[in-house]
């Protein structure tokens, strides 16, 4: 069934003008966020959405919903473009389909881009992400940060998982960070454990207090942890991301220059499919993906040492090959990793000679190859 495209475009454009920014009151059409609006005879509507630094991720979803509600629209396809962290408000966006970057080789990361007002002392930012929950991102982020610190790097760990802040448990920390002020600005001093500087919403909430908030508040908290935490001089800031590809991910890449992302998956297909979509999201916003970590690659029996592939076998390696990315390593599922996480003792510290401890250390070394720093600088 075909539709009259000119009339459909007018109806869609009118519907999109009802979508306004919650703070500025600008609609997404007159403000130039919606670009290249077009319709096809089969009712498919396509347009580019130039997301700006101040925009909540929900603005795109609202625009999609408004277009889909128009009579005659069979499907809506949106190309989302983001400004880089150093671009001005409303600056040009990446071309559709032009976001993919080739994998970085060791030492090929360019010199850190100056961040005049954001993370001035941090040389590199590395996110640990997945696109799916339950794959062990926090475990990987924790052990990656501690292993990098053991290798002589100055390391910080930012817990960006607002709904499930697990970093305090992983490090066994129940202290609250101190808060001070300078020149009218509130400054939070991060805690330090296992040689890593830490910040998490979990340090500010009661143990059983839920974080009940909408997307814009999540973005605000993440920006506060970046802008108002006294991170000091760091070689690497590791960011433990929440599941999905929503407000937290968009806010991070809009606020700072993320120098690389480590993607975490389990071997099973239901996990690798979600992670592949997250990889494509980071490629879309011109953020380099350093490689894939396969967590829970096999259960190691504590009695006989036999490995059982509970979640399948080789899914992480196949994902890396499909996405044309390096495979950073496989971490087995060991009881001592779970016990250490519950006690606040990362495997690389509590069981450095275990299979998982050695795997985490090797992964950290492969990540560090992308960001060479002088050992003396971390003394």
C-alpha positions as CSV (number, residue, x, y, z in Angstrom):
1,X,0.0,0.0,0.0
2,X,1.4,3.4,-1.0
3,X,0.8,6.8,0.6
4,X,1.0,10.3,-0.6
5,X,4.5,11.3,0.6
6,X,4.1,15.1,0.6
7,X,1.0,15.1,2.8
8,X,2.7,12.5,5.1
9,X,5.8,14.7,5.5
10,X,3.6,17.7,6.5
11,X,1.8,15.6,9.1
12,X,5.0,14.2,10.5
13,X,6.7,17.6,10.6
14,X,3.6,19.0,12.4
15,X,3.7,16.1,14.9
16,X,7.5,16.7,15.6
17,X,6.9,20.3,16.4
18,X,5.0,19.2,19.5
19,X,8.3,17.6,20.8
20,X,10.0,20.3,22.8
21,X,13.2,20.4,25.0
22,X,12.1,20.3,28.7
23,X,14.2,23.3,29.6
24,X,14.6,25.6,26.6
25,X,11.1,25.0,25.2
26,X,12.5,24.7,21.7
27,X,10.8,22.2,19.4
28,X,13.0,19.7,17.6
29,X,12.1,21.0,14.1
30,X,12.6,24.7,14.4
31,X,15.7,24.3,16.5
32,X,17.3,22.3,13.7
33,X,17.6,19.0,15.6
34,X,15.5,17.2,13.0
35,X,17.2,17.2,9.6
36,X,16.7,15.6,6.2
37,X,13.1,14.6,6.9
38,X,11.8,12.4,4.1
39,X,9.1,9.8,3.5
40,X,8.8,6.8,1.2
41,X,5.7,5.5,-0.6
42,X,5.5,2.5,1.8
43,X,5.1,4.8,4.7
44,X,8.7,4.6,6.1
45,X,9.8,8.0,7.5
46,X,13.5,8.8,7.8
47,X,15.3,11.7,9.4
48,X,18.6,12.7,11.1
49,X,18.5,13.9,14.7
50,X,21.3,16.2,15.8
51,X,21.4,15.5,19.5
52,X,23.1,18.4,21.4
53,X,25.1,18.4,24.6
54,X,22.2,19.7,26.8
55,X,19.7,17.2,25.4
56,X,18.4,14.2,27.4
57,X,18.5,10.9,25.6
58,X,14.7,10.8,25.9
59,X,14.3,13.5,23.4
60,X,15.0,11.1,20.5
61,X,12.6,8.6,21.9
62,X,9.9,11.2,22.1
63,X,10.5,12.3,18.5
64,X,10.2,8.7,17.4
65,X,7.0,8.2,19.3
66,X,5.5,11.4,17.8
67,X,6.4,10.3,14.2
68,X,5.1,6.8,14.7
69,X,1.8,8.0,15.9
70,X,1.1,9.8,12.6
71,X,-1.5,8.1,10.4
72,X,0.1,6.5,7.4
73,X,3.5,6.0,9.0
74,X,4.6,2.3,8.9
75,X,8.1,2.7,10.3
76,X,10.4,5.4,11.6
77,X,14.2,5.3,11.0
78,X,16.3,7.8,12.8
79,X,20.0,8.5,12.3
80,X,21.3,10.0,15.6
81,X,24.4,12.2,15.5
82,X,26.2,13.5,18.5
83,X,28.6,16.5,18.9
84,X,32.0,15.6,20.3
85,X,32.9,16.7,23.8
86,X,34.8,19.7,22.5
87,X,32.3,20.9,19.9
88,X,30.1,23.8,20.6
89,X,26.4,23.6,21.2
90,X,24.5,22.9,18.0
91,X,27.7,22.1,16.1
92,X,27.8,19.7,13.2
93,X,27.2,16.1,13.7
94,X,28.8,13.0,12.2
95,X,27.7,11.8,8.9
96,X,25.3,8.9,8.9
97,X,27.1,5.6,8.8
98,X,30.5,7.2,9.2
99,X,31.1,6.5,12.8
100,X,33.0,3.2,12.6
101,X,36.6,3.3,13.6
102,X,39.2,0.7,13.0
103,X,40.6,-1.1,16.1
104,X,43.4,0.8,17.8
105,X,46.8,-0.9,17.8
106,X,49.1,-0.7,20.8
107,X,50.5,2.8,21.3
108,X,48.3,4.3,18.6
109,X,46.0,6.3,20.8
110,X,46.7,10.0,20.1
111,X,48.0,12.4,22.8
112,X,45.2,13.2,25.3
113,X,42.9,16.0,24.1
114,X,43.1,19.0,26.5
115,X,40.0,19.2,28.7
116,X,40.2,22.8,30.0
117,X,37.4,22.5,32.6
118,X,36.6,18.8,32.6
119,X,39.0,16.3,34.2
120,X,42.0,18.5,33.7
121,X,44.4,16.0,35.4
122,X,43.1,12.9,33.7
123,X,45.2,11.6,30.8
124,X,42.8,9.0,29.5
125,X,39.2,7.8,30.1
126,X,38.3,4.1,29.5
127,X,34.7,2.9,29.8
128,X,33.7,-0.7,30.7
129,X,30.4,-1.3,29.0
130,X,28.2,-4.1,27.7
131,X,24.7,-3.2,26.5
132,X,23.4,-6.0,28.7
133,X,23.1,-6.5,32.5
134,X,24.4,-9.4,34.4
135,X,27.6,-10.0,32.5
136,X,29.9,-8.8,35.2
137,X,30.9,-5.3,34.1
138,X,31.5,-4.2,37.7
139,X,33.7,-7.2,38.3
140,X,35.7,-6.6,35.2
141,X,36.0,-2.8,35.9
142,X,37.1,-3.4,39.5
143,X,39.8,-5.9,38.6
144,X,40.9,-3.9,35.6
145,X,41.4,-0.8,37.7
146,X,43.2,-2.6,40.5
147,X,45.4,-4.5,38.0
148,X,46.3,-1.3,36.3
149,X,47.2,0.3,39.7
150,X,49.4,-2.8,40.5
151,X,51.2,-2.2,37.1
152,X,52.2,1.3,38.3
153,X,49.5,3.5,36.8
154,X,47.6,6.2,38.7
155,X,44.0,5.0,38.4
156,X,40.5,6.2,39.3
157,X,37.2,4.3,39.0
158,X,33.9,6.0,38.5
159,X,30.8,4.0,39.1
160,X,28.3,5.3,36.5
161,X,25.7,2.6,37.2
162,X,23.3,4.8,39.2
163,X,20.6,2.2,39.6
164,X,23.0,-0.6,40.7
165,X,26.1,1.0,42.2
166,X,28.2,-2.1,43.1
167,X,31.6,-0.6,43.3
168,X,31.4,0.0,47.1
169,X,30.7,-3.7,47.6
170,X,33.4,-4.8,45.3
171,X,36.0,-2.7,47.2
172,X,34.5,-3.4,50.7
173,X,34.1,0.4,51.3
174,X,31.4,1.8,53.6
175,X,33.0,5.2,54.2
176,X,31.5,8.4,52.9
177,X,33.6,10.7,50.8
178,X,34.4,14.1,52.3
179,X,32.9,17.2,50.7
180,X,34.4,20.6,50.7
181,X,34.1,23.8,48.8
182,X,36.3,26.2,46.8
183,X,35.3,29.4,45.1
184,X,31.7,28.7,45.7
185,X,31.9,25.2,44.1
186,X,31.2,22.0,46.0
187,X,34.1,19.5,45.7
188,X,33.9,15.8,46.5
189,X,37.1,14.0,47.5
190,X,37.1,10.4,46.2
191,X,37.9,7.5,48.5
192,X,40.9,5.3,47.8
193,X,41.2,1.5,48.1
194,X,43.7,-1.0,46.6
195,X,45.5,2.0,45.1
196,X,42.4,3.2,43.1
197,X,40.5,6.4,43.7
198,X,36.8,5.7,43.8
199,X,33.5,7.5,43.4
200,X,30.0,6.0,43.4
201,X,26.5,7.0,44.2
202,X,26.6,4.0,46.5
203,X,28.9,6.0,48.9
204,X,26.2,8.7,49.3
205,X,23.1,6.5,49.8
206,X,22.0,4.4,52.7
207,X,22.7,0.7,52.1
208,X,19.1,-0.2,51.2
209,X,18.1,3.1,49.7
210,X,17.0,2.9,46.0
211,X,18.0,5.4,43.4
212,X,14.6,6.5,42.1
213,X,15.1,9.0,39.3
214,X,14.5,9.7,35.6
215,X,17.0,10.0,32.8
216,X,17.9,13.7,33.1
217,X,18.8,13.2,36.7
218,X,21.1,10.3,35.9
219,X,22.9,12.5,33.4
220,X,23.2,15.3,36.0
221,X,24.7,12.9,38.6
222,X,27.2,11.6,36.0
223,X,28.3,15.1,35.1
224,X,28.6,16.0,38.8
225,X,30.9,13.1,39.4
226,X,33.0,14.2,36.5
227,X,33.0,17.9,37.2
228,X,32.9,18.1,41.0
229,X,35.1,15.2,42.1
230,X,38.7,16.0,42.9
231,X,40.2,13.2,40.8
232,X,43.7,14.8,40.8
233,X,46.4,13.5,38.5
234,X,45.4,10.2,36.9
235,X,46.8,8.2,34.0
236,X,43.5,6.3,33.5
237,X,40.0,6.9,34.7
238,X,38.0,3.7,34.4
239,X,34.2,4.2,34.1
240,X,31.9,1.3,35.1
241,X,28.9,1.9,32.8
242,X,25.3,0.7,33.4
243,X,23.6,-1.7,31.1
244,X,22.0,-0.4,27.9
245,X,22.7,2.4,25.4
246,X,20.8,5.2,27.1
247,X,21.2,8.5,29.0
248,X,24.4,7.5,30.9
249,X,26.2,6.4,27.8
250,X,25.2,9.4,25.8
251,X,26.0,11.8,28.6
252,X,29.5,10.3,29.0
253,X,30.5,10.7,25.4
254,X,29.0,14.1,25.2
255,X,30.8,15.4,28.4
256,X,34.3,13.9,28.1
257,X,36.6,12.5,25.4
258,X,36.3,8.7,26.0
259,X,39.6,7.3,24.7
260,X,38.4,3.7,24.6
261,X,35.7,1.3,25.6
262,X,36.1,-2.3,26.8
263,X,33.1,-4.4,26.0
264,X,32.1,-7.2,28.3
265,X,30.0,-10.2,27.3
266,X,29.3,-13.8,28.4
267,X,29.7,-16.6,25.8
268,X,26.0,-17.1,25.2
269,X,24.3,-15.7,22.1
270,X,21.6,-13.7,24.0
271,X,24.5,-11.7,25.5
272,X,26.7,-11.3,22.5
273,X,23.7,-10.0,20.4
274,X,23.1,-7.2,22.9
275,X,26.8,-6.4,23.2
276,X,27.1,-6.1,19.4
277,X,24.4,-3.5,19.4
278,X,26.2,-1.6,22.1
279,X,29.4,-1.8,20.0
280,X,27.6,-0.3,17.0
281,X,26.3,2.5,19.3
282,X,29.8,3.5,20.3
283,X,31.0,3.3,16.7
284,X,28.1,5.5,15.8
285,X,29.2,8.3,18.2
286,X,32.9,8.0,17.1
287,X,34.1,6.4,20.3
288,X,36.9,3.7,19.8
289,X,36.2,0.3,21.1
290,X,39.4,-1.4,22.4
291,X,38.2,-4.9,22.3
292,X,36.0,-7.6,23.9
293,X,36.3,-9.4,27.2
294,X,34.5,-12.7,27.6
295,X,33.5,-13.1,31.3
296,X,32.2,-16.3,32.9
297,X,33.8,-18.2,30.0
298,X,33.6,-21.5,31.9
299,X,32.9,-22.7,35.5
300,X,36.0,-24.0,37.2
301,X,35.2,-26.7,39.8
302,X,36.9,-25.9,43.1
303,X,37.2,-29.6,43.8
304,X,38.6,-31.2,40.7
305,X,39.6,-28.1,38.6
306,X,37.5,-29.2,35.6
307,X,36.0,-26.4,33.5
308,X,32.3,-26.6,32.5
309,X,31.0,-24.3,29.8
310,X,27.7,-23.3,31.5
311,X,27.1,-20.3,29.3
312,X,28.4,-21.8,26.0
313,X,31.9,-21.6,24.5
314,X,33.7,-19.0,22.4
315,X,31.0,-16.4,22.1
316,X,33.2,-13.5,23.0
317,X,35.9,-14.5,20.5
318,X,33.3,-14.9,17.8
319,X,31.8,-11.5,18.7
320,X,35.2,-9.9,18.4
321,X,35.8,-11.4,15.0
322,X,32.4,-10.3,13.8
323,X,32.9,-6.8,15.0
324,X,36.5,-6.7,13.7
325,X,37.8,-6.0,17.2
326,X,40.6,-7.4,19.3
327,X,39.7,-10.2,21.7
328,X,41.2,-9.0,25.1
329,X,40.8,-12.3,27.0
330,X,38.5,-14.8,28.7
331,X,37.8,-14.8,32.4
332,X,36.6,-18.1,33.9
333,X,33.8,-18.3,36.4
334,X,35.4,-19.2,39.8
335,X,33.9,-19.3,43.3
336,X,36.8,-17.3,44.7
337,X,35.9,-14.4,42.3
338,X,32.4,-14.3,43.7
339,X,33.6,-14.6,47.3
340,X,36.2,-11.9,46.8
341,X,33.7,-9.6,45.2
342,X,31.3,-10.0,48.2
343,X,34.1,-9.5,50.7
344,X,35.5,-6.4,48.9
345,X,38.7,-8.3,47.8
346,X,39.3,-8.1,44.0
347,X,40.6,-11.3,42.5
348,X,43.8,-9.7,41.2
349,X,44.6,-8.8,44.9
350,X,43.1,-11.7,46.8
351,X,44.0,-14.5,44.3
352,X,46.6,-13.2,41.9
353,X,47.7,-16.7,40.9
354,X,44.2,-18.0,40.2
355,X,43.0,-18.5,36.6
356,X,40.7,-15.4,36.8
357,X,43.3,-13.3,38.6
358,X,45.9,-14.0,35.8
359,X,43.3,-13.4,33.1
360,X,42.3,-10.0,34.6
361,X,46.0,-9.0,34.8
362,X,46.6,-10.0,31.2
363,X,43.5,-8.0,30.1
364,X,44.8,-5.0,32.0
365,X,48.1,-5.2,30.3
366,X,46.5,-5.4,26.9
367,X,44.4,-2.3,27.7
368,X,47.4,-0.5,29.0
369,X,49.3,-1.1,25.7
370,X,47.0,1.5,24.1
371,X,47.9,4.1,26.7
372,X,51.7,4.0,27.4
373,X,52.7,6.2,30.3
374,X,56.0,6.6,32.0
375,X,56.3,4.4,35.1
376,X,58.0,7.2,36.9
377,X,55.0,9.4,36.5
378,X,52.9,7.2,38.7
379,X,55.4,7.1,41.5
